[in-house]
Amino acid sequence: MNGWSRVLTFLMVGVTALNVAGAALYLVLDRVKQSKAQPMLPNGSLFPKFTGVDLKGAAWASRDVPCRVVRITDDNCAYCRLDQPFYDSILSAAADASCEVIEMAPRSGGIAYNPRPGVVQLKYVDTDVGAAIYPFATPQTIVLDRNWSVRMNRRGAFDERSLAGTIALLQSLAAGGAER
Amino acid sequence: MYWHRVLTGMAALFAVIVMVFLVRANTDLARNLRDGRVEGHGPQVPAVGTLAGRKFQDESEWLPDDAGGQIGVVFGIADLGVGSAEFWSEVAARLRTRVPGAQIVGLCASEDSCDAMIDTSDAVTLLDAADPALVHALTAASRDSRVFVFRGRRIIAGITLVADRERLVQQIVAYARQPMVGAAP
């Protein structure tokens, strides 16, 4: 092997090593990006006691209820429409459990006015909740207990199993939240 | 031997091209992380939802005027650690001498933080609630001492606060002098 071949071979090995290092760095940065972009409150963490303004401009503050369902949705979100039948079941279970349901969208006017008993649709929220949620993930469903503790935080549409689990959780919270 | 050299050269060239691609991808990613941009919402403009909120005290709705493309700055207040009342009052005064009608809008972290800024209410529009995405984006930006520059109802940039007020004002004025592109969403 003459001089040039050696130089080229070393160059190739060196550049390949740099590529591997670059790919590893990319993966690490991508992981960091995901963790920064999608903060998620784990079960058991305390959700901020937030306030807001509903779609009609009225100030809203939560009442003392056994449970709260926070739903981040958007009328233009295909997965939200896909999830609607499951969400309807959640709404029904929430009503039976005397829970509050709080809907909000990642942009003002992202949800159409649709009054239902026990459901508030927020247009604006205060800083506390803005810091706690990642509003761009739709649909997102967060179940809070009487003490604002997160009991379930689901991103994406429901499936049969998660739906059954959520309904059971709402029933348990209505009964006093003994199951934890 | 000749083919050996050609193939080795081609492999090296390919490796260099891949390396350049990876370095550029990493640089872009690092820049986006630094600027708090969210993937899928354009390379320049952070995802902030809608520029809308509720004014502190009078509880009326705030929405910037879209016509004319007036320049403004929106930032998180006090507890979020971005600027002081005195800082923003002076920035507003300096900015308005060069861009009449420029808006300075602060989102309060709490009622206390709004109270702390109340003396500036002539110069700064105080909000106590806003679009969920705007609140989220401002909270994240405030951690890095960043604020958003808007024009009309569109956020056009995220900039890092600097202690030099004149330099900050010059940055905002530079955006005001740029031609407007596109309409509000």
Chai-1 contact restraints between the chains, C-beta under 6 A:
chainA,res_idxA,chainB,res_idxB,connection_type,confidence,min_distance_angstrom,max_distance_angstrom,comment,restraint_id
A,L8,B,T8,contact,1.0,0.0,6.0,A-B,restraint_1
A,L8,B,G9,contact,1.0,0.0,6.0,A-B,restraint_2
A,L8,B,A12,contact,1.0,0.0,6.0,A-B,restraint_3
A,L11,B,A12,contact,1.0,0.0,6.0,A-B,restraint_4
A,M12,B,A11,contact,1.0,0.0,6.0,A-B,restraint_5
A,M12,B,A12,contact,1.0,0.0,6.0,A-B,restraint_6
A,M12,B,A15,contact,1.0,0.0,6.0,A-B,restraint_7
A,V15,B,A15,contact,1.0,0.0,6.0,A-B,restraint_8
A,V15,B,V16,contact,1.0,0.0,6.0,A-B,restraint_9
A,V15,B,M19,contact,1.0,0.0,6.0,A-B,restraint_10
A,T16,B,A15,contact,1.0,0.0,6.0,A-B,restraint_11
A,L18,B,M19,contact,1.0,0.0,6.0,A-B,restraint_12
A,N19,B,V18,contact,1.0,0.0,6.0,A-B,restraint_13
A,N19,B,M19,contact,1.0,0.0,6.0,A-B,restraint_14
A,G22,B,L22,contact,1.0,0.0,6.0,A-B,restraint_15
A,L25,B,N26,contact,1.0,0.0,6.0,A-B,restraint_16
A,Y26,B,N26,contact,1.0,0.0,6.0,A-B,restraint_17
A,L29,B,L29,contact,1.0,0.0,6.0,A-B,restraint_18
A,K33,B,L33,contact,1.0,0.0,6.0,A-B,restraint_19
A,A37,B,V38,contact,1.0,0.0,6.0,A-B,restraint_20
A,G52,B,A129,contact,1.0,0.0,6.0,A-B,restraint_21
A,V53,B,R54,contact,1.0,0.0,6.0,A-B,restraint_22
A,V53,B,A129,contact,1.0,0.0,6.0,A-B,restraint_23
A,M104,B,P132,contact,1.0,0.0,6.0,A-B,restraint_24
A,P106,B,G49,contact,1.0,0.0,6.0,A-B,restraint_25
A,P106,B,A133,contact,1.0,0.0,6.0,A-B,restraint_26
A,R107,B,G49,contact,1.0,0.0,6.0,A-B,restraint_27
A,R107,B,T50,contact,1.0,0.0,6.0,A-B,restraint_28
A,R107,B,D131,contact,1.0,0.0,6.0,A-B,restraint_29
A,R107,B,A133,contact,1.0,0.0,6.0,A-B,restraint_30
A,S108,B,T50,contact,1.0,0.0,6.0,A-B,restraint_31
A,S108,B,A52,contact,1.0,0.0,6.0,A-B,restraint_32
A,S108,B,D131,contact,1.0,0.0,6.0,A-B,restraint_33
A,Y124,B,G53,contact,1.0,0.0,6.0,A-B,restraint_34
A,Y124,B,R54,contact,1.0,0.0,6.0,A-B,restraint_35
A,Y124,B,A129,contact,1.0,0.0,6.0,A-B,restraint_36
A,Y124,B,A130,contact,1.0,0.0,6.0,A-B,restraint_37
A,V125,B,A129,contact,1.0,0.0,6.0,A-B,restraint_38
A,V125,B,P132,contact,1.0,0.0,6.0,A-B,restraint_39
A,V125,B,V135,contact,1.0,0.0,6.0,A-B,restraint_40
A,D126,B,A129,contact,1.0,0.0,6.0,A-B,restraint_41
A,T127,B,A109,contact,1.0,0.0,6.0,A-B,restraint_42
A,T127,B,V135,contact,1.0,0.0,6.0,A-B,restraint_43
A,G130,B,P132,contact,1.0,0.0,6.0,A-B,restraint_44
A,G130,B,V135,contact,1.0,0.0,6.0,A-B,restraint_45
A,G130,B,H136,contact,1.0,0.0,6.0,A-B,restraint_46
A,G130,B,T139,contact,1.0,0.0,6.0,A-B,restraint_47
A,A131,B,T139,contact,1.0,0.0,6.0,A-B,restraint_48
A,P135,B,P132,contact,1.0,0.0,6.0,A-B,restraint_49
A,P135,B,A133,contact,1.0,0.0,6.0,A-B,restraint_50
A,P135,B,H136,contact,1.0,0.0,6.0,A-B,restraint_51
